[in-house]
Amino acid sequence: MARNSYHSCVRVGNWYENKLMEEDLQKHIERTQSAEKNYEELLASLLEEGEVSVCPDGLLHFGDTVIIHAPVVQPRKGSPVESFPCTLQATPSKAALLKNVYHEVPITAHPQHHRPILKNVFTILPRTSAHPMGSELTYGAPFNLVHTTPRRQRLYVTSPVGSALHSGRESRRQEVLLQDEESAHSAWRLQPSDPALRLTYEGQPVEVGARVRILQTMTNQPLVVEEEFSTKTIYGPEQQVSVGVVNRATTRAAHVLCLLTWTRRTPTQEEIAQEQARKQQEEEDVMKEERERQRRELEEEEERRREAERELEEKTQGMRLVLDNDESEDEGERGE
């Protein structure tokens, strides 16, 4: 007799153990399918539209939500790709996304995701009471960069200093990642990218889209986008982001960045389509109300006409009865 020729329903041999194994296998398949479905939903949620502040005066303020843009990133030598822009973002790994653990998620730069989405928007928060929320952000003023996860968890953009565990594998610069708590390593300040303007602009308000350097206050080193080193993420290859010196002795990195917000909210194609649909619906509602009003007027007119006809019919009937009575009286008189 062949081995395992009986079905698990046939109670032969280790039938109970086989039944438990099949049940465990079915549960494992269901858990795997549920996890994959949940992963796809979480992956899509990070690409949902993010909220960016509107600054009509063209200046950045504490409390504004911005996207951090690197206008020019040069690829590594010998690469067929020309220079391209990048946007900084927090891209978790698959395990971190499924567990909803964003602690120590690295900051990277993506060459395609330039519109505001949930994973690339950051909030500028003051570090001291001397800079209240809503006040203008000035060059040299310290601030925190905060990233909010899809589940509303607030994390600080931090670059640990003097740690071999938190340095780039290739660049050897300080790694930039998210931390749960505010610290001295999470303090940043802005500086004009042009060295000739740094003393002149110190203490002046920062304009939206101005080309700046984001410096870590503890080390006075800039936040840079690595041009020669990329990392593989759940959204494909992205450029590494680090903090460190940029000179001829080190690998090339882009240190000129822009903090972007809306100065005048330009509606997207989807919003334009929604607005057109809303206006069309309003016009249809107005036309429907007008048709309903005309129908009610016609019904009222028809009711008045019928009422007039009934009154005329009643009057006519009354006149006929009077005439009939008169004729009967005349005939009676003639008979007498």
C-alpha positions as a LaTeX table, in Angstrom:
\begin{tabular}{lrrr}
\hline
Residue & $x$ (\AA) & $y$ (\AA) & $z$ (\AA) \\
\hline
Met1 & 0.00 & 0.00 & 0.00 \\
Ala2 & 1.31 & 3.40 & $-0.98$ \\
Arg3 & 2.31 & 5.82 & 1.76 \\
Asn4 & $-0.20$ & 8.61 & 2.62 \\
Ser5 & $-2.76$ & 7.05 & 0.30 \\
Tyr6 & $-5.58$ & 7.77 & 2.75 \\
His7 & $-7.30$ & 11.11 & 3.18 \\
Ser8 & $-7.12$ & 12.81 & 6.57 \\
Cys9 & $-10.81$ & 12.09 & 7.06 \\
Val10 & $-9.99$ & 8.39 & 7.12 \\
Arg11 & $-8.87$ & 7.59 & 10.62 \\
Val12 & $-5.86$ & 5.47 & 9.78 \\
Gly13 & $-2.44$ & 5.92 & 11.32 \\
Asn14 & $-1.66$ & 9.38 & 12.72 \\
Trp15 & $-4.94$ & 10.83 & 11.48 \\
Tyr16 & $-5.27$ & 13.36 & 14.29 \\
Glu17 & $-1.74$ & 14.73 & 13.80 \\
Asn18 & $-2.32$ & 15.03 & 10.03 \\
Lys19 & $-5.57$ & 16.90 & 10.66 \\
Leu20 & $-3.80$ & 19.38 & 12.98 \\
Met21 & $-1.03$ & 19.88 & 10.42 \\
Glu22 & $-3.56$ & 20.67 & 7.68 \\
Glu23 & $-5.36$ & 23.14 & 9.96 \\
Asp24 & $-2.07$ & 24.86 & 10.84 \\
Leu25 & $-1.16$ & 25.05 & 7.16 \\
Gln26 & $-4.53$ & 26.61 & 6.32 \\
Lys27 & $-4.16$ & 29.17 & 9.13 \\
His28 & $-0.64$ & 30.03 & 7.93 \\
Ile29 & $-1.91$ & 30.59 & 4.38 \\
Glu30 & $-4.73$ & 32.84 & 5.65 \\
Arg31 & $-2.31$ & 34.86 & 7.81 \\
Thr32 & 0.09 & 35.26 & 4.89 \\
Gln33 & $-2.67$ & 36.44 & 2.57 \\
Ser34 & $-3.97$ & 38.88 & 5.20 \\
Ala35 & $-0.45$ & 40.24 & 5.81 \\
Glu36 & 0.17 & 40.72 & 2.10 \\
Lys37 & $-3.14$ & 42.54 & 1.70 \\
Asn38 & $-2.39$ & 44.74 & 4.71 \\
Tyr39 & 1.08 & 45.47 & 3.32 \\
Glu40 & $-0.31$ & 46.59 & $-0.03$ \\
Glu41 & $-2.79$ & 48.89 & 1.72 \\
Leu42 & $-0.06$ & 50.42 & 3.90 \\
Leu43 & 2.21 & 50.80 & 0.88 \\
Ala44 & $-0.50$ & 52.75 & $-0.94$ \\
Ser45 & $-1.33$ & 54.84 & 2.14 \\
Leu46 & 2.18 & 56.36 & 2.18 \\
Leu47 & 1.56 & 57.73 & $-1.33$ \\
Glu48 & $-1.66$ & 59.51 & $-0.37$ \\
Glu49 & $-1.69$ & 63.28 & $-0.74$ \\
Gly50 & $-0.06$ & 65.15 & 2.14 \\
Glu51 & $-0.98$ & 68.53 & 3.55 \\
Val52 & 1.48 & 71.37 & 2.93 \\
Ser53 & 1.11 & 74.83 & 4.45 \\
Val54 & 0.01 & 77.84 & 2.41 \\
Cys55 & 2.25 & 80.90 & 2.89 \\
Pro56 & 0.72 & 83.90 & 1.06 \\
Asp57 & 3.53 & 86.21 & 2.25 \\
Gly58 & 6.17 & 83.94 & 0.70 \\
Leu59 & 7.97 & 83.39 & 4.04 \\
Leu60 & 8.47 & 80.28 & 6.14 \\
His61 & 7.00 & 80.16 & 9.66 \\
Phe62 & 7.33 & 77.92 & 12.69 \\
Gly63 & 4.57 & 75.34 & 12.42 \\
Asp64 & 4.64 & 75.21 & 8.62 \\
Thr65 & 4.55 & 71.84 & 6.90 \\
Val66 & 7.04 & 71.69 & 4.02 \\
Ile67 & 8.70 & 69.37 & 1.56 \\
Ile68 & 12.52 & 69.43 & 1.39 \\
His69 & 13.77 & 69.50 & $-2.18$ \\
Ala70 & 17.28 & 69.06 & $-3.58$ \\
Pro71 & 17.20 & 70.92 & $-6.94$ \\
Val72 & 20.32 & 69.34 & $-8.47$ \\
Val73 & 21.78 & 65.92 & $-7.69$ \\
Gln74 & 24.65 & 64.73 & $-9.85$ \\
Pro75 & 24.79 & 60.96 & $-10.42$ \\
Arg76 & 28.00 & 59.03 & $-9.86$ \\
Lys77 & 30.75 & 59.23 & $-12.41$ \\
Gly78 & 30.21 & 57.14 & $-15.51$ \\
Ser79 & 26.45 & 56.94 & $-15.00$ \\
Pro80 & 24.37 & 57.48 & $-18.16$ \\
Val81 & 21.76 & 59.37 & $-16.10$ \\
Glu82 & 21.99 & 63.16 & $-16.11$ \\
Ser83 & 21.51 & 65.33 & $-13.05$ \\
Phe84 & 18.08 & 65.09 & $-11.44$ \\
Pro85 & 16.17 & 66.65 & $-8.51$ \\
Cys86 & 15.29 & 64.71 & $-5.36$ \\
Thr87 & 12.85 & 65.10 & $-2.48$ \\
Leu88 & 13.65 & 64.00 & 1.06 \\
Gln89 & 11.32 & 61.45 & 2.63 \\
Ala90 & 11.01 & 58.78 & 5.29 \\
Thr91 & 10.69 & 55.37 & 3.66 \\
Pro92 & 10.28 & 52.48 & 6.13 \\
Ser93 & 11.25 & 48.90 & 5.45 \\
Lys94 & 8.61 & 46.24 & 4.88 \\
Ala95 & 8.97 & 44.88 & 8.42 \\
Ala96 & 8.75 & 48.37 & 9.95 \\
Leu97 & 5.69 & 49.18 & 7.83 \\
Leu98 & 3.85 & 46.02 & 8.87 \\
Lys99 & 4.70 & 46.52 & 12.57 \\
Asn100 & 4.05 & 50.29 & 12.40 \\
Val101 & 7.48 & 50.92 & 13.93 \\
Tyr102 & 9.04 & 54.07 & 12.45 \\
His103 & 11.76 & 54.41 & 15.08 \\
Glu104 & 15.16 & 54.73 & 13.35 \\
Val105 & 13.65 & 54.73 & 9.89 \\
Pro106 & 16.31 & 56.35 & 7.64 \\
Ile107 & 15.72 & 59.53 & 5.67 \\
Thr108 & 16.30 & 59.08 & 1.94 \\
Ala109 & 15.79 & 61.12 & $-1.23$ \\
His110 & 13.55 & 59.94 & $-4.06$ \\
Pro111 & 14.01 & 61.27 & $-7.60$ \\
Gln112 & 10.31 & 61.01 & $-8.56$ \\
His113 & 8.03 & 61.70 & $-5.58$ \\
His114 & 8.01 & 65.52 & $-5.76$ \\
Arg115 & 4.35 & 66.18 & $-5.00$ \\
Pro116 & 3.32 & 66.38 & $-1.31$ \\
Ile117 & 2.58 & 62.89 & $-0.01$ \\
Leu118 & 2.43 & 61.47 & 3.50 \\
Lys119 & 6.02 & 60.20 & 3.51 \\
Asn120 & 7.76 & 63.37 & 2.31 \\
Val121 & 6.18 & 66.17 & 4.36 \\
Phe122 & 7.94 & 67.60 & 7.43 \\
Thr123 & 6.85 & 70.17 & 10.02 \\
Ile124 & 9.08 & 72.98 & 11.33 \\
Leu125 & 8.70 & 73.26 & 15.11 \\
Pro126 & 10.42 & 75.73 & 17.47 \\
Arg127 & 12.86 & 74.52 & 20.10 \\
Thr128 & 12.49 & 77.46 & 22.49 \\
Ser129 & 9.71 & 79.72 & 23.72 \\
Ala130 & 11.48 & 82.66 & 22.07 \\
His131 & 10.05 & 81.48 & 18.74 \\
Pro132 & 6.29 & 80.95 & 19.12 \\
Met133 & 4.23 & 79.00 & 16.64 \\
Gly134 & 3.35 & 81.08 & 13.60 \\
Ser135 & 6.34 & 83.42 & 13.90 \\
Glu136 & 8.70 & 83.84 & 10.96 \\
Leu137 & 11.56 & 81.37 & 10.58 \\
Thr138 & 14.88 & 83.24 & 10.38 \\
Tyr139 & 18.37 & 82.23 & 9.30 \\
Gly140 & 20.31 & 80.88 & 12.27 \\
Ala141 & 17.24 & 80.14 & 14.43 \\
Pro142 & 17.24 & 76.54 & 15.76 \\
Phe143 & 14.26 & 74.34 & 14.96 \\
Asn144 & 13.10 & 70.73 & 14.88 \\
Leu145 & 12.07 & 68.84 & 11.78 \\
Val146 & 9.16 & 66.56 & 12.62 \\
His147 & 7.66 & 63.82 & 10.47 \\
Thr148 & 4.13 & 62.56 & 11.16 \\
Thr149 & 3.35 & 58.96 & 10.26 \\
Pro150 & 0.02 & 57.85 & 8.70 \\
Arg151 & $-1.13$ & 56.85 & 12.22 \\
Arg152 & $-0.35$ & 60.35 & 13.55 \\
Gln153 & 2.85 & 59.39 & 15.40 \\
Arg154 & 5.27 & 62.32 & 15.67 \\
Leu155 & 8.99 & 61.58 & 15.09 \\
Tyr156 & 12.03 & 63.87 & 15.01 \\
Val157 & 14.59 & 63.99 & 12.20 \\
Thr158 & 17.83 & 63.21 & 14.02 \\
Ser159 & 21.46 & 62.56 & 13.15 \\
Pro160 & 23.30 & 60.75 & 16.01 \\
Val161 & 26.82 & 62.07 & 16.52 \\
Gly162 & 29.88 & 59.94 & 17.15 \\
Ser163 & 28.24 & 56.55 & 16.62 \\
Ala164 & 29.73 & 53.92 & 14.34 \\
Leu165 & 26.33 & 52.18 & 14.23 \\
His166 & 24.70 & 55.26 & 12.73 \\
Ser167 & 27.15 & 56.16 & 9.99 \\
Gly168 & 26.82 & 55.56 & 6.28 \\
Arg169 & 28.28 & 52.27 & 5.12 \\
Glu170 & 29.90 & 53.81 & 2.03 \\
Ser171 & 30.09 & 57.55 & 2.72 \\
Arg172 & 31.05 & 57.21 & 6.43 \\
Arg173 & 29.03 & 60.34 & 7.16 \\
Gln174 & 26.44 & 60.59 & 9.93 \\
Glu175 & 23.20 & 58.77 & 9.18 \\
Val176 & 19.91 & 60.72 & 9.28 \\
Leu177 & 16.92 & 58.91 & 10.76 \\
Leu178 & 13.74 & 59.31 & 12.80 \\
Gln179 & 13.72 & 59.25 & 16.60 \\
Asp180 & 10.88 & 59.24 & 19.11 \\
Glu181 & 12.21 & 62.01 & 21.33 \\
Glu182 & 13.65 & 65.47 & 20.86 \\
Ser183 & 17.39 & 65.77 & 21.58 \\
Ala184 & 20.39 & 67.95 & 20.90 \\
His185 & 21.03 & 65.82 & 17.80 \\
Ser186 & 17.66 & 66.85 & 16.32 \\
Ala187 & 18.37 & 70.61 & 16.30 \\
Trp188 & 18.78 & 72.25 & 12.88 \\
Arg189 & 19.25 & 75.74 & 11.50 \\
Leu190 & 19.25 & 77.32 & 8.04 \\
Gln191 & 22.03 & 79.10 & 6.23 \\
Pro192 & 22.10 & 80.67 & 2.73 \\
Ser193 & 23.82 & 78.47 & 0.17 \\
Asp194 & 25.84 & 81.45 & $-1.11$ \\
Pro195 & 28.77 & 82.05 & 1.30 \\
Ala196 & 28.83 & 85.78 & 0.47 \\
Leu197 & 25.30 & 86.23 & 1.85 \\
Arg198 & 25.58 & 84.30 & 5.12 \\
Leu199 & 26.53 & 87.23 & 7.36 \\
Thr200 & 24.13 & 89.59 & 5.59 \\
Tyr201 & 21.13 & 87.25 & 5.88 \\
Glu202 & 21.74 & 86.18 & 9.49 \\
Gly203 & 18.52 & 86.79 & 11.43 \\
Gln204 & 16.49 & 87.60 & 8.31 \\
Pro205 & 13.27 & 85.74 & 7.42 \\
Val206 & 13.62 & 82.72 & 5.12 \\
Glu207 & 11.72 & 82.83 & 1.87 \\
Val208 & 9.84 & 79.86 & 0.50 \\
Gly209 & 11.96 & 78.09 & $-2.12$ \\
Ala210 & 15.20 & 79.87 & $-1.19$ \\
Arg211 & 18.32 & 77.78 & $-1.75$ \\
Val212 & 19.69 & 77.04 & 1.71 \\
Arg213 & 21.86 & 74.66 & 3.68 \\
Ile214 & 20.30 & 72.79 & 6.59 \\
Leu215 & 22.96 & 72.60 & 9.32 \\
Gln216 & 22.95 & 70.41 & 12.40 \\
Thr217 & 23.59 & 72.84 & 15.26 \\
Met218 & 25.69 & 70.38 & 17.28 \\
Thr219 & 28.24 & 69.65 & 14.53 \\
Asn220 & 27.66 & 72.66 & 12.25 \\
Gln221 & 27.68 & 70.20 & 9.32 \\
Pro222 & 25.15 & 70.29 & 6.46 \\
Leu223 & 22.40 & 67.84 & 5.63 \\
Val224 & 23.40 & 66.36 & 2.26 \\
Val225 & 22.04 & 64.03 & $-0.40$ \\
Glu226 & 24.63 & 61.45 & $-1.40$ \\
Glu227 & 25.22 & 61.59 & $-5.14$ \\
Glu228 & 27.29 & 58.43 & $-5.44$ \\
Phe229 & 25.44 & 56.12 & $-3.07$ \\
Ser230 & 21.89 & 54.85 & $-3.25$ \\
Thr231 & 19.91 & 52.36 & $-1.20$ \\
Lys232 & 17.19 & 49.89 & $-2.12$ \\
Thr233 & 13.77 & 50.59 & $-0.55$ \\
Ile234 & 10.23 & 49.29 & $-0.94$ \\
Tyr235 & 9.70 & 51.99 & $-3.60$ \\
Gly236 & 12.87 & 51.21 & $-5.53$ \\
Pro237 & 16.35 & 52.78 & $-5.35$ \\
Glu238 & 16.65 & 56.04 & $-3.44$ \\
Gln239 & 19.61 & 58.29 & $-2.66$ \\
Gln240 & 21.12 & 58.16 & 0.81 \\
Val241 & 20.88 & 61.24 & 3.07 \\
Ser242 & 23.55 & 62.03 & 5.65 \\
Val243 & 25.23 & 64.81 & 7.62 \\
Gly244 & 28.91 & 65.59 & 7.10 \\
Val245 & 31.65 & 67.62 & 5.49 \\
Val246 & 31.55 & 68.09 & 1.72 \\
Asn247 & 34.94 & 68.81 & 0.15 \\
Arg248 & 37.34 & 67.40 & $-2.41$ \\
Ala249 & 38.61 & 64.75 & $-0.01$ \\
Thr250 & 35.16 & 63.24 & 0.47 \\
Thr251 & 32.62 & 61.72 & $-1.88$ \\
Arg252 & 30.35 & 64.10 & $-3.76$ \\
Ala253 & 27.06 & 65.13 & $-2.17$ \\
Ala254 & 24.37 & 67.74 & $-2.84$ \\
His255 & 24.10 & 70.16 & 0.08 \\
Val256 & 21.92 & 72.87 & $-1.53$ \\
Leu257 & 18.29 & 72.31 & $-0.51$ \\
Cys258 & 14.95 & 74.14 & $-0.73$ \\
Leu259 & 12.07 & 74.17 & 1.74 \\
Leu260 & 8.90 & 74.36 & $-0.32$ \\
Thr261 & 5.31 & 75.19 & 0.62 \\
Trp262 & 2.33 & 76.61 & $-1.24$ \\
Thr263 & 2.50 & 80.38 & $-1.70$ \\
Arg264 & $-0.73$ & 80.26 & $-3.66$ \\
Arg265 & $-2.72$ & 77.09 & $-3.64$ \\
Thr266 & $-2.95$ & 75.79 & $-7.19$ \\
Pro267 & $-5.75$ & 73.25 & $-7.53$ \\
Thr268 & $-4.87$ & 69.83 & $-8.90$ \\
Gln269 & $-6.61$ & 68.22 & $-11.87$ \\
Glu270 & $-8.61$ & 66.05 & $-9.48$ \\
Glu271 & $-9.73$ & 69.09 & $-7.49$ \\
Ile272 & $-10.64$ & 70.92 & $-10.72$ \\
Ala273 & $-12.68$ & 67.90 & $-11.83$ \\
Gln274 & $-14.37$ & 67.75 & $-8.43$ \\
Glu275 & $-15.18$ & 71.47 & $-8.57$ \\
Gln276 & $-16.61$ & 71.10 & $-12.08$ \\
Ala277 & $-18.67$ & 68.12 & $-10.94$ \\
Arg278 & $-19.93$ & 70.12 & $-7.95$ \\
Lys279 & $-20.92$ & 73.07 & $-10.15$ \\
Gln280 & $-22.61$ & 70.73 & $-12.62$ \\
Gln281 & $-24.49$ & 69.09 & $-9.75$ \\
Glu282 & $-25.57$ & 72.51 & $-8.47$ \\
Glu283 & $-26.80$ & 73.46 & $-11.96$ \\
Glu284 & $-28.68$ & 70.19 & $-12.21$ \\
Asp285 & $-30.23$ & 70.79 & $-8.78$ \\
Val286 & $-31.30$ & 74.31 & $-9.83$ \\
Met287 & $-32.79$ & 72.97 & $-13.07$ \\
Lys288 & $-34.54$ & 70.22 & $-11.14$ \\
Glu289 & $-36.00$ & 72.74 & $-8.71$ \\
Glu290 & $-37.10$ & 74.92 & $-11.64$ \\
Arg291 & $-38.78$ & 71.95 & $-13.33$ \\
Glu292 & $-40.43$ & 71.02 & $-10.04$ \\
Arg293 & $-41.68$ & 74.60 & $-9.62$ \\
Gln294 & $-43.06$ & 74.65 & $-13.17$ \\
Arg295 & $-44.74$ & 71.29 & $-12.57$ \\
Arg296 & $-46.34$ & 72.57 & $-9.38$ \\
Glu297 & $-47.56$ & 75.72 & $-11.21$ \\
Leu298 & $-49.03$ & 73.60 & $-13.99$ \\
Glu299 & $-50.74$ & 71.37 & $-11.44$ \\
Glu300 & $-52.12$ & 74.40 & $-9.62$ \\
Glu301 & $-53.30$ & 75.91 & $-12.92$ \\
Glu302 & $-54.90$ & 72.61 & $-13.87$ \\
Glu303 & $-56.57$ & 72.42 & $-10.47$ \\
Arg304 & $-57.91$ & 75.97 & $-10.84$ \\
Arg305 & $-59.23$ & 75.14 & $-14.34$ \\
Arg306 & $-60.93$ & 72.03 & $-13.05$ \\
Glu307 & $-62.41$ & 73.99 & $-10.14$ \\
Ala308 & $-63.70$ & 76.60 & $-12.57$ \\
Glu309 & $-65.19$ & 73.86 & $-14.77$ \\
Arg310 & $-66.84$ & 72.28 & $-11.73$ \\
Glu311 & $-68.32$ & 75.61 & $-10.68$ \\
Leu312 & $-69.52$ & 76.22 & $-14.25$ \\
Glu313 & $-70.99$ & 72.74 & $-14.36$ \\
Glu314 & $-72.74$ & 73.29 & $-11.03$ \\
Lys315 & $-74.16$ & 76.63 & $-12.24$ \\
Thr316 & $-75.26$ & 75.02 & $-15.52$ \\
Gln317 & $-76.88$ & 72.17 & $-13.64$ \\
Gly318 & $-78.67$ & 74.64 & $-11.37$ \\
Met319 & $-79.96$ & 76.59 & $-14.33$ \\
Arg320 & $-81.22$ & 73.38 & $-15.94$ \\
Leu321 & $-83.07$ & 72.46 & $-12.78$ \\
Val322 & $-84.70$ & 75.90 & $-12.65$ \\
Leu323 & $-85.72$ & 75.66 & $-16.30$ \\
Asp324 & $-87.09$ & 72.17 & $-15.78$ \\
Asn325 & $-89.14$ & 73.37 & $-12.80$ \\
Asp326 & $-90.48$ & 76.31 & $-14.81$ \\
Glu327 & $-91.45$ & 74.02 & $-17.67$ \\
Ser328 & $-93.22$ & 71.67 & $-15.25$ \\
Glu329 & $-95.18$ & 74.55 & $-13.71$ \\
Asp330 & $-96.19$ & 75.81 & $-17.19$ \\
Glu331 & $-97.39$ & 72.37 & $-18.24$ \\
Gly332 & $-99.38$ & 72.09 & $-14.99$ \\
Glu333 & $-101.11$ & 75.43 & $-15.60$ \\
Arg334 & $-101.98$ & 74.42 & $-19.17$ \\
Gly335 & $-103.47$ & 71.16 & $-17.90$ \\
Glu336 & $-105.75$ & 73.01 & $-15.48$ \\
\hline
\end{tabular}
